[in-house]
Amino acid sequence: MRAWVDESRRIVALTGAGISTDSGIPDFRGPQGLWTKNPVAEKMSNIHHYLADPEVRKASWQNRLSSPAWTAKPNPGHLALVELERRGKLHALITQNIDELHQIAGNSPARVIEVHGSMRRFMCWGCGMRGPMQLVLERVRAGEADPPCRDCGGILKSDTISFGQQLVPEVIDRAMHAAGEADLFLAVGTSLQVYPIAGAFDLARAAGARTVIMNAQPTPFDDIADAVLPGSISELLPRLVTDPESASRSLN
């Protein structure tokens, strides 16, 4: 299958939480997922509960403070995608993740399409102001349980797409357009259950791209993919996309 990578000129990767689990960030729906182990956590991800209930917001701010993402480092799976970009083969990197580990690993921000936003920024629900999340977390550490916007007094949240919140049409359009231009489509660590972005797989396949799925659990598209590789992303992806010398450089 490495030959598919070598032959491809426009690889598009769609990444989900499964690529970051080996960096110490739990996924959502897996056996040890955040929502599997704690259904209340899913409530905090719902925009309606978040806006209506100060207690949900207070719990959310404490969760943000203690998130393992702040200390997480990119793993060999992330580095393999950086290598693809270095070799001029990565057309686009569509991610459902909000941890920015792709950019920290070295992928160009211009090539990364964040369909669910970033936890490293905050936004105000009232006036739309945005800025670095750490500025608000400093206020939480100083004792503000539910810090309001300093400009308008509105509710602050992470600059991410919560359940019940509208996706940004321009971002989704860009992701779908990129998927339709792929000659090899890699679905990496994603359950392919969240729409509309799961539809990128069908778009790429319909346009003639080879399709590869790498995920710990089965997905709805396994039967029609050209290849399905179950297991650890940080082991599978470097073997698939890097040559032996670059894989050695990434891991040393």
ChimeraX attribute file (.defattr): number of C-alpha atoms within 10 A of each C-alpha:
attribute: neighborCount
match mode: 1-to-1
recipient: residues
	/A:1	10
	/A:2	11
	/A:3	9
	/A:4	16
	/A:5	19
	/A:6	14
	/A:7	11
	/A:8	16
	/A:9	16
	/A:10	20
	/A:11	26
	/A:12	27
	/A:13	26
	/A:14	26
	/A:15	25
	/A:16	21
	/A:17	24
	/A:18	28
	/A:19	28
	/A:20	26
	/A:21	18
	/A:22	19
	/A:23	20
	/A:24	14
	/A:25	21
	/A:26	20
	/A:27	21
	/A:28	18
	/A:29	15
	/A:30	16
	/A:31	12
	/A:32	12
	/A:33	16
	/A:34	17
	/A:35	18
	/A:36	15
	/A:37	13
	/A:38	12
	/A:39	11
	/A:40	12
	/A:41	17
	/A:42	14
	/A:43	16
	/A:44	23
	/A:45	20
	/A:46	16
	/A:47	16
	/A:48	14
	/A:49	16
	/A:50	20
	/A:51	15
	/A:52	10
	/A:53	11
	/A:54	14
	/A:55	14
	/A:56	19
	/A:57	22
	/A:58	18
	/A:59	16
	/A:60	21
	/A:61	24
	/A:62	15
	/A:63	13
	/A:64	19
	/A:65	17
	/A:66	11
	/A:67	14
	/A:68	15
	/A:69	20
	/A:70	14
	/A:71	10
	/A:72	16
	/A:73	18
	/A:74	20
	/A:75	22
	/A:76	23
	/A:77	27
	/A:78	26
	/A:79	26
	/A:80	26
	/A:81	24
	/A:82	22
	/A:83	21
	/A:84	18
	/A:85	19
	/A:86	13
	/A:87	12
	/A:88	12
	/A:89	19
	/A:90	23
	/A:91	21
	/A:92	24
	/A:93	27
	/A:94	26
	/A:95	25
	/A:96	22
	/A:97	25
	/A:98	22
	/A:99	21
	/A:100	19
	/A:101	20
	/A:102	27
	/A:103	16
	/A:104	14
	/A:105	18
	/A:106	16
	/A:107	22
	/A:108	15
	/A:109	13
	/A:110	9
	/A:111	15
	/A:112	19
	/A:113	20
	/A:114	21
	/A:115	23
	/A:116	18
	/A:117	22
	/A:118	18
	/A:119	23
	/A:120	18
	/A:121	18
	/A:122	22
	/A:123	21
	/A:124	21
	/A:125	19
	/A:126	14
	/A:127	14
	/A:128	14
	/A:129	16
	/A:130	16
	/A:131	14
	/A:132	14
	/A:133	18
	/A:134	16
	/A:135	11
	/A:136	23
	/A:137	19
	/A:138	12
	/A:139	14
	/A:140	18
	/A:141	12
	/A:142	9
	/A:143	10
	/A:144	14
	/A:145	18
	/A:146	21
	/A:147	19
	/A:148	18
	/A:149	20
	/A:150	11
	/A:151	10
	/A:152	13
	/A:153	13
	/A:154	17
	/A:155	20
	/A:156	24
	/A:157	27
	/A:158	24
	/A:159	23
	/A:160	21
	/A:161	21
	/A:162	19
	/A:163	15
	/A:164	11
	/A:165	12
	/A:166	9
	/A:167	16
	/A:168	12
	/A:169	10
	/A:170	10
	/A:171	16
	/A:172	19
	/A:173	13
	/A:174	14
	/A:175	23
	/A:176	21
	/A:177	14
	/A:178	22
	/A:179	32
	/A:180	20
	/A:181	19
	/A:182	26
	/A:183	22
	/A:184	26
	/A:185	29
	/A:186	23
	/A:187	26
	/A:188	25
	/A:189	27
	/A:190	25
	/A:191	24
	/A:192	24
	/A:193	12
	/A:194	10
	/A:195	8
	/A:196	11
	/A:197	20
	/A:198	19
	/A:199	15
	/A:200	24
	/A:201	24
	/A:202	19
	/A:203	19
	/A:204	24
	/A:205	21
	/A:206	12
	/A:207	13
	/A:208	15
	/A:209	24
	/A:210	20
	/A:211	25
	/A:212	23
	/A:213	26
	/A:214	26
	/A:215	26
	/A:216	18
	/A:217	14
	/A:218	16
	/A:219	15
	/A:220	11
	/A:221	19
	/A:222	17
	/A:223	10
	/A:224	12
	/A:225	18
	/A:226	14
	/A:227	15
	/A:228	18
	/A:229	17
	/A:230	14
	/A:231	15
	/A:232	17
	/A:233	24
	/A:234	22
	/A:235	14
	/A:236	18
	/A:237	22
	/A:238	24
	/A:239	17
	/A:240	16
	/A:241	21
	/A:242	22
	/A:243	14
	/A:244	11
	/A:245	8
	/A:246	15
	/A:247	17
	/A:248	11
	/A:249	9
	/A:250	18
	/A:251	11
	/A:252	6
